[in-house]
Amino acid sequence: MQSSDDLAELPLLPRNEEGPVFAEPWQAQAFAVVVKFIESGQISKQEWAQRLSSEFREAEGRGEYDTGHRYYDHWLRALERMVVEKGLTQWEDLAAERKIIDAGDHHRREHQLKGHD
């Protein structure tokens, strides 16, 4: 998935000359999950490309034209849909996990605002 040929198939992917770039740790993690699914054969590159393209088309249909700054939001949504469709998890489990992550993020931000690490 990470060869230059593979990345060329993802024209909006935020990247520099070294490869993909990520503004937040979760973006790198979501990217890595998809790479792992492809490497393990759980999904094909073509299957992922179709799912991600579909997600972009749906976003455009809602008037969300992306120039790359929301790329990983779409990536994550496509990943969530794919794992639910494949029966690897349920929407309820994803929602519960998101609450845990959001709570941890909120706690971390409170500490940052107070000047703690």
C-alpha positions in Angstrom: 0.0 0.0 0.0 2.8 2.4 0.7 4.8 2.2 -2.6 4.8 5.4 -4.7 2.6 3.7 -7.2 0.0 2.9 -4.6 0.1 6.4 -3.2 -0.4 7.8 -6.7 -3.8 6.1 -6.7 -4.8 8.4 -3.8 -4.5 11.9 -5.3 -5.9 13.8 -2.3 -3.7 11.9 0.3 -1.8 14.5 2.3 1.9 13.8 1.7 5.3 15.2 1.2 8.3 13.8 -0.7 8.8 11.1 2.0 5.2 9.8 2.0 1.9 10.4 3.8 1.8 13.1 6.4 -0.5 13.3 9.4 -1.7 16.2 11.5 -3.0 14.1 14.4 -1.9 10.7 15.7 -5.3 9.2 15.0 -4.8 9.9 11.3 -1.6 7.8 11.3 -3.4 5.0 13.2 -6.4 4.9 10.8 -4.0 4.8 7.9 -2.0 2.0 9.5 -5.1 -0.1 10.2 -6.1 0.0 6.5 -2.5 -0.9 5.5 -2.6 -3.8 7.9 -5.9 -5.0 6.5 -4.5 -4.9 3.0 -1.3 -6.6 3.9 -3.2 -9.4 5.8 -5.5 -9.9 2.8 -8.6 -9.0 4.8 -9.3 -6.4 2.1 -7.8 -5.7 -1.3 -6.4 -2.5 -2.6 -9.2 -2.2 -5.1 -11.8 -2.8 -2.4 -10.4 -0.1 -0.3 -10.0 2.3 -3.2 -13.7 1.8 -4.1 -14.8 2.3 -0.5 -12.8 5.5 -0.1 -14.0 6.8 -3.5 -17.5 6.1 -2.5 -17.1 8.0 0.7 -15.7 11.0 -1.2 -18.6 10.9 -3.6 -21.1 10.8 -0.8 -19.4 13.8 0.9 -19.5 15.7 -2.3 -23.1 14.9 -2.6 -23.6 16.6 0.7 -21.7 19.6 -0.5 -18.5 18.7 1.3 -15.8 19.3 -1.4 -12.5 18.3 0.1 -9.1 19.7 -1.0 -7.3 17.4 1.4 -7.7 19.0 4.8 -10.5 16.6 5.8 -9.1 13.6 4.0 -8.6 11.5 7.0 -12.1 12.2 8.3 -13.3 10.5 5.1 -10.7 7.8 5.5 -11.9 7.0 9.0 -15.6 7.0 8.0 -14.8 4.6 5.1 -12.8 2.4 7.5 -15.6 2.3 10.0 -18.2 1.4 7.4 -16.0 -1.3 6.0 -15.3 -3.0 9.3 -19.0 -3.0 10.1 -20.0 -4.3 6.7 -17.4 -7.1 7.0 -18.8 -8.0 10.5 -15.5 -7.2 12.3 -17.4 -4.9 14.7 -20.8 -3.3 15.2 -21.7 0.4 15.1 -22.5 0.3 18.8 -19.0 -0.9 19.6 -17.5 1.9 17.5 -19.7 4.5 19.2 -18.7 3.3 22.6 -15.0 3.3 21.7 -15.4 6.9 20.3 -16.8 8.0 23.6 -13.8 6.6 25.4 -11.4 8.2 23.0 -13.2 11.6 23.2 -13.2 11.5 27.0 -9.5 10.8 27.0 -8.9 13.6 24.5 -11.0 16.0 26.6 -9.0 15.1 29.8 -5.7 15.5 27.9 -6.7 19.0 26.6 -7.8 20.1 30.1 -4.3 19.3 31.4 -2.7 21.1 28.5 -4.7 24.2 29.2 -3.7 24.1 32.8 0.0 23.8 31.8 0.5 20.1 32.6 2.0 17.5 30.4 
